Amino acid sequence: MKLAHDKANQLRTAAPAGPRLPWLAAVLIGLMAWCGHAAESPGELRRKVLAGESIAFAASQPEASRTLPAGWLAEAARKGTAVNVSRAVITEPLDLRHAAVTNRFRLDQCVLKAPADLSFGVFEQGFDFSDSQFVADADFTGVLARRAAVLRGTAFSGLAIFTDATAEDVFLVQGAAFLGKEAKFNRATFLKTAGFGPAPGQPPASFSGSVTFEAARFAGVVDFNRVRFGGGTNSQAVFKEVRCERAATFRGAEFRGTTTFGSALLLGNAGFGPEGEGPGALPPARF
C-alpha cells in the first residue's frame, strides 16, 4: 500500500502543467476585457463605430488609446448607424451641421477637445451627452431633438449655444455645468418637461457666466429650483419675453448678477418662494 501511495505521489508531481493553461488563458482573456479596447487596432475600432457596436473604454486606459476620430462618429451618424461610445477622447471638431441623425446618438463620459457643431441637425432619437465635457464651444443652434435630449452632468467650458433649438421630448440638464462666458437659449422651444433643477443623484445645473432665455418657450413644466445663475456682478440672467405655459419654479435659485424678466409671460404657477419643511425644504430664490 505504501509503495502504491508513493507511486501516486510521484505521478502527480511529474504531471505536466498542461491542465493549468486553460485557467491562465481565462485570466488573460478577463484582463483583456477589463482593459476595454486597449488592444484593438484603429481599423477594428473604425469598423465597430461604423457597424453601430457599443464602445466602452476603461477610464484607466491612456488617452491615446481612447482617442476616436470625430469623422468616424459623424460618418456613422449620418449613415443612420447608432453611436454609443463611453469614455472616449475626441480631439477633432465634431461636425454634424444639418445632419439627419435617425438612430441613437450617445457620447457618455467623453471629452470633446475641439468645437462641436450640431447646428440645425435633426436627431430623431434624441441625443445623450451625459457626464461628457465640451472643452471648446458647443453649437446646438436650430437643433431638433424629437426624443429625449439628455445633458445630465455635462460640462460646457466654452460657449453653449441653443438658440432656436427645439426639444420635442424632455430636456434634462440636471447637474450640467455651464462654465463658459455665455450660454444662449434664445427662442428655444421646450415642448415637454425641462429639468434644470436637482434630480435623484444629480445636483442642479449651474451657470458661471451669462445666460439668456430671451423669447424662449416652455410648453411643459420647467424646473429651475436651486439653479445658480451667474458668477458675479458682470454676469446676466435674461428671461426677457420668455413664455412659460405651465408651472415654472425657481425656488432656491441664486441670481448672482443682473437679472431681468422684462415682458415675461408666466401662464401657469410661478414659484419663487419657499416650499416644504425639514432638510429637503426649498428656500426662496435669492437675488
C-alpha positions as CSV (number, residue, x, y, z in Angstrom):
1,M,0.0,0.0,0.0
2,K,2.8,2.4,0.9
3,L,4.5,1.7,-2.5
4,A,1.3,2.4,-4.3
5,H,0.8,5.6,-2.4
6,D,4.4,6.8,-3.1
7,K,3.9,5.9,-6.8
8,A,0.8,8.0,-7.0
9,N,2.6,11.0,-5.4
10,Q,5.4,10.7,-8.0
11,L,2.9,10.7,-10.8
12,R,1.1,13.8,-9.5
13,T,4.5,15.6,-9.1
14,A,5.7,14.7,-12.5
15,A,2.4,15.6,-14.2
16,P,2.7,18.3,-16.8
17,A,1.3,21.8,-16.2
18,G,-1.0,21.5,-19.2
19,P,-4.3,21.5,-17.2
20,R,-3.4,24.8,-15.8
21,L,-3.2,26.5,-19.2
22,P,-7.0,26.9,-19.7
23,W,-7.2,28.7,-16.3
24,L,-4.3,31.0,-17.3
25,A,-5.9,31.7,-20.7
26,A,-9.2,32.6,-18.9
27,V,-7.3,35.1,-16.7
28,L,-5.7,36.7,-19.7
29,I,-9.0,37.0,-21.5
30,G,-10.5,38.6,-18.5
31,L,-7.7,41.1,-18.2
32,M,-8.1,42.0,-21.9
33,A,-11.8,42.5,-21.4
34,W,-11.2,44.7,-18.3
35,C,-8.8,46.8,-20.3
36,G,-11.6,47.7,-22.7
37,H,-10.4,48.3,-26.3
38,A,-6.8,48.9,-25.5
39,A,-5.5,46.1,-27.7
40,E,-7.8,46.9,-30.7
41,S,-6.3,48.4,-33.8
42,P,-7.7,51.7,-35.3
43,G,-9.1,49.6,-38.1
44,E,-11.1,47.5,-35.8
45,L,-12.3,50.5,-33.8
46,R,-13.5,52.2,-37.0
47,R,-15.3,49.0,-38.1
48,K,-17.1,48.9,-34.7
49,V,-18.1,52.6,-34.9
50,L,-19.5,52.2,-38.5
51,A,-21.2,48.9,-37.5
52,G,-23.1,50.6,-34.7
53,E,-21.4,48.5,-32.0
54,S,-21.0,49.9,-28.5
55,I,-17.5,51.0,-27.4
56,A,-16.7,51.4,-23.8
57,F,-13.2,52.4,-22.9
58,A,-11.8,52.0,-19.4
59,A,-11.1,55.2,-17.6
60,S,-7.7,53.8,-16.6
61,Q,-6.6,53.5,-20.3
62,P,-4.1,56.1,-21.6
63,E,-5.7,58.9,-23.5
64,A,-4.0,57.9,-26.8
65,S,-5.7,54.5,-26.7
66,R,-9.1,56.1,-26.0
67,T,-9.0,58.7,-28.9
68,L,-11.6,58.4,-31.6
69,P,-11.6,60.5,-34.8
70,A,-14.7,62.7,-34.8
71,G,-15.1,61.9,-38.5
72,W,-16.0,58.3,-37.8
73,L,-18.7,59.4,-35.4
74,A,-20.2,61.9,-37.9
75,E,-20.0,59.3,-40.7
76,A,-21.8,56.7,-38.7
77,A,-24.5,59.2,-37.5
78,R,-25.1,60.5,-41.0
79,K,-25.5,56.9,-42.3
80,G,-28.2,56.1,-39.8
81,T,-25.9,53.9,-37.6
82,A,-26.3,54.1,-33.8
83,V,-23.5,55.8,-32.0
84,N,-22.9,54.5,-28.4
85,V,-19.5,55.4,-27.0
86,S,-18.2,55.8,-23.4
87,R,-15.1,57.5,-22.1
88,A,-13.6,58.3,-25.5
89,V,-11.4,61.3,-26.2
90,I,-12.3,63.3,-29.3
91,T,-9.6,65.7,-30.4
92,E,-11.0,66.8,-33.8
93,P,-14.0,69.1,-34.4
94,L,-17.3,67.2,-34.4
95,D,-19.3,68.4,-37.5
96,L,-22.9,67.3,-37.6
97,R,-24.3,70.5,-39.2
98,H,-27.6,69.9,-40.9
99,A,-27.2,66.2,-40.3
100,A,-30.3,63.9,-40.3
101,V,-29.5,61.6,-37.4
102,T,-32.1,58.8,-37.5
103,N,-30.5,56.5,-34.9
104,R,-29.4,56.7,-31.4
105,F,-26.5,59.2,-30.6
106,R,-24.9,58.8,-27.3
107,L,-21.5,60.0,-26.1
108,D,-21.2,59.2,-22.4
109,Q,-18.4,60.4,-20.2
110,C,-16.5,61.5,-23.3
111,V,-14.1,64.5,-23.7
112,L,-14.6,66.7,-26.8
113,K,-11.5,68.9,-27.0
114,A,-12.3,70.7,-30.3
115,P,-15.5,72.6,-31.2
116,A,-18.7,70.6,-31.7
117,D,-21.1,71.9,-34.3
118,L,-24.5,70.2,-34.3
119,S,-26.4,73.2,-35.6
120,F,-29.6,72.6,-37.5
121,G,-29.2,68.8,-37.1
122,V,-32.3,66.6,-36.6
123,F,-32.0,63.9,-34.0
124,E,-34.9,61.5,-34.5
125,Q,-33.9,59.5,-31.4
126,G,-32.7,62.5,-29.4
127,F,-29.2,62.7,-28.0
128,D,-27.3,61.9,-24.8
129,F,-24.1,63.6,-23.7
130,S,-24.3,62.5,-20.1
131,D,-21.2,63.4,-18.0
132,S,-19.3,64.4,-21.1
133,Q,-17.1,67.5,-21.4
134,F,-17.1,70.1,-24.1
135,V,-13.8,71.8,-23.7
136,A,-14.4,74.1,-26.7
137,D,-17.6,75.8,-28.0
138,A,-20.7,73.7,-28.4
139,D,-23.2,74.9,-31.0
140,F,-26.7,73.4,-30.9
141,T,-28.3,76.3,-32.9
142,G,-31.5,75.2,-34.5
143,V,-31.2,71.6,-33.4
144,L,-34.3,69.5,-33.4
145,A,-34.5,66.6,-30.9
146,R,-37.5,64.5,-31.4
147,R,-36.8,62.2,-28.4
148,A,-35.1,62.9,-25.0
149,A,-32.3,65.5,-25.1
150,V,-30.0,64.4,-22.2
151,L,-27.2,66.6,-20.9
152,R,-27.1,65.4,-17.3
153,G,-23.7,66.1,-15.7
154,T,-22.4,67.6,-18.9
155,A,-19.7,70.3,-18.6
156,F,-19.5,73.2,-21.1
157,S,-16.2,75.1,-20.9
158,G,-16.7,77.2,-23.9
159,L,-19.8,78.9,-25.4
160,A,-23.0,76.8,-25.2
161,I,-25.5,77.9,-27.9
162,F,-29.0,76.5,-28.1
163,T,-30.6,79.4,-29.9
164,D,-33.7,78.4,-31.9
165,A,-33.3,74.8,-30.8
166,T,-36.4,72.6,-30.3
167,A,-36.8,69.8,-27.8
168,E,-40.0,67.8,-28.6
169,D,-39.4,65.5,-25.7
170,V,-37.9,66.0,-22.3
171,F,-34.8,68.2,-21.9
172,L,-32.8,67.0,-19.0
173,V,-29.8,69.1,-17.8
174,Q,-29.6,68.3,-14.1
175,G,-26.0,68.5,-12.9
176,A,-24.8,70.3,-16.1
177,A,-22.1,73.0,-15.5
178,F,-22.1,75.9,-18.0
179,L,-18.6,77.2,-17.2
180,G,-18.0,79.5,-20.2
181,K,-18.7,83.2,-20.5
182,E,-22.2,82.7,-22.1
183,A,-25.0,80.2,-22.6
184,K,-27.8,81.1,-25.1
185,F,-31.3,79.6,-25.2
186,N,-32.9,82.5,-27.1
187,R,-36.1,81.5,-28.9
188,A,-35.6,77.8,-27.9
189,T,-38.7,75.7,-27.6
190,F,-39.3,73.0,-25.0
191,L,-42.5,71.1,-25.6
192,K,-42.3,68.8,-22.6
193,T,-40.5,68.9,-19.2
194,A,-37.3,71.0,-19.0
195,G,-35.3,69.9,-15.9
196,F,-32.6,72.2,-14.8
197,G,-33.1,71.7,-11.1
198,P,-31.9,68.8,-9.0
199,A,-32.9,65.2,-9.5
200,P,-32.2,62.0,-7.6
201,G,-28.4,61.6,-7.8
202,Q,-27.9,64.8,-9.6
203,P,-27.4,68.4,-8.4
204,P,-29.0,71.4,-10.1
205,A,-27.4,72.9,-13.2
206,S,-25.2,75.9,-12.8
207,F,-24.2,78.9,-15.0
208,S,-20.9,80.6,-14.2
209,G,-21.3,83.3,-16.9
210,S,-24.3,85.0,-18.5
211,V,-27.3,83.0,-19.7
212,T,-30.1,84.2,-21.9
213,F,-33.6,82.7,-22.4
214,E,-34.9,85.6,-24.4
215,A,-38.2,84.7,-26.1
216,A,-37.8,81.0,-25.2
217,R,-41.0,79.0,-24.9
218,F,-41.6,76.3,-22.2
219,A,-44.8,74.5,-23.2
220,G,-44.3,72.0,-20.3
221,V,-43.2,72.2,-16.7
222,V,-39.8,73.9,-16.2
223,D,-37.8,73.4,-13.1
224,F,-35.1,75.9,-12.2
225,N,-35.0,75.0,-8.5
226,R,-31.6,75.7,-6.8
227,V,-30.0,76.6,-10.1
228,R,-27.2,79.1,-9.8
229,F,-27.3,81.9,-12.3
230,G,-24.1,83.8,-12.8
231,G,-20.7,84.1,-11.0
232,G,-20.7,87.7,-10.1
233,T,-21.9,91.3,-10.9
234,N,-20.6,91.1,-14.5
235,S,-22.9,88.2,-15.4
236,Q,-26.6,88.3,-16.5
237,A,-29.6,86.1,-16.4
238,V,-32.1,87.3,-19.1
239,F,-35.6,85.9,-19.2
240,K,-37.0,88.8,-21.4
241,E,-40.2,87.8,-23.2
242,V,-39.9,84.2,-22.0
243,R,-43.1,82.2,-22.2
244,C,-43.9,79.6,-19.6
245,E,-47.2,77.9,-20.3
246,R,-47.2,75.6,-17.3
247,A,-45.6,75.6,-13.9
248,A,-42.2,77.4,-13.6
249,T,-40.3,77.0,-10.3
250,F,-37.3,79.0,-9.2
251,R,-37.3,78.0,-5.5
252,G,-33.8,78.1,-4.0
253,A,-32.3,79.6,-7.2
254,E,-29.5,82.1,-6.9
255,F,-29.3,85.1,-9.2
256,R,-25.8,86.5,-8.6
257,G,-25.7,89.1,-11.4
258,T,-28.1,91.3,-13.2
259,T,-31.5,89.6,-13.8
260,T,-34.4,90.6,-15.9
261,F,-37.8,89.1,-16.5
262,G,-39.0,92.0,-18.8
263,S,-42.2,91.2,-20.6
264,A,-42.1,87.6,-19.4
265,L,-45.3,85.7,-19.7
266,L,-45.9,83.2,-16.9
267,L,-49.2,81.4,-17.6
268,G,-49.0,78.7,-15.0
269,N,-48.0,78.7,-11.4
270,A,-44.7,80.5,-10.8
271,G,-42.8,79.6,-7.7
272,F,-40.0,81.8,-6.2
273,G,-40.9,81.4,-2.5
274,P,-40.0,78.7,-0.1
275,E,-41.6,75.2,-0.1
276,G,-41.7,72.4,2.3
277,E,-40.2,71.8,5.7
278,G,-37.2,70.0,7.1
279,P,-33.9,69.0,5.4
280,G,-35.5,68.7,2.0
281,A,-37.3,72.1,2.1
282,L,-36.7,74.6,-0.7
283,P,-35.7,78.1,0.4
284,P,-36.9,81.2,-1.5
285,A,-35.0,82.4,-4.6
286,R,-32.2,84.9,-3.9
287,F,-31.3,87.9,-6.0
